[in-house]
Amino acid sequence: MQFQLVNKGDKAYQDSPTNGMQVADAEGQMFQTAFGEITAGPALSSDVRLAPGAKALGWVTFDVPKDVKVSQVQVALNSGMADHTGQWTLQ
């Protein structure tokens, strides 16, 4: 899955965003990120440092069984420790 992070704040931002990313199937079974070779394009850095207005773009892989259809992605910044979690439904 490809992600783009944009620092819309007025302070520098540093994080390991893949620590707080996971996907889920329709039943709610959660799957974590996986480290491995990515052929779709450059991987999202595990150490993102963004000045205000800067962007980071990259691919993240997840450890999902072949027969599972992913229906949601969740992202909690601050290495997964943020108070709020973004959640998107995939189609």
N, C-alpha and C positions, 0 to 999 in steps of 0.2 A: 504494500500500500504506500502511496506517495503522500508525504506531508509537507506543508509549507508553514513555517512559523514566522510571524511578523511581530516585531517589537513596536507596539503602538503607544508605549509609555514614554516618559521623559527621562528614564534612568536606564543604564545598561542592565542587561538581563543575562544570567548564566544559569544553565540547567543541563541535566542529563535526561532529556525528555522521553527517551525510549523506556526508562525505568517505570514511567507511569502510564504506559500505553498497553491496552489489551483489546481484544475483539471478542465477540460473543455470537453464539448461534441463536436461533429463534426460541430455544428452550431456556436460554440464559446461561449455558455452559460457557465459561470464560477461558480464553487462550492467551498466553503470554507472548511477548516478543521472543525471537530466536536469533541467534547469531549465526551467520552463514553467508555464503556467496550470493550476491544479488546481481542478476544479469539484466534487470530492467533499467538500471541506471545507478548513479552514485548513492551510497547509503547516507541516511541522515546521521550526522555526527553524534557521537555519544557525549560530546562536550560542546554544547552550543553556547556561544557568547555573541550576543547581539547588542549593538549600540542602538539608541533610539532611531526608529525608522528602518533598521536593517532587517533582512530576511534570511532564513535558512530553508533550503529545499533539499529533500532527499527521501529515499525509499527505506521502509522498515518491513522486516519479515516477521511473521508470527508462526508459531508452532501449532498448526491446525491439521487434524487428520484429513486425508484426501476426500472422504465422503461427507464432510461437514460443510454446510453453506453458512458463511459468515453473514450476519444480518445487522450487527452494530459494531461501532468502534467507540472506545472510551479513552479519554486523555485527561490525566491529572498531572499538571506541571509540578515543579519543585520535587523532582524524582518520585512522583506519585504521592507526595505528602500535602498537596494543595488542599485548601478547604473546599474548593469547588471542582467538579469533574465535568468536562465537556463530553457530550454523548451525541452521536449521529447515527441515524438509521441508514443502512445501505440498501440500494435497490439493484 
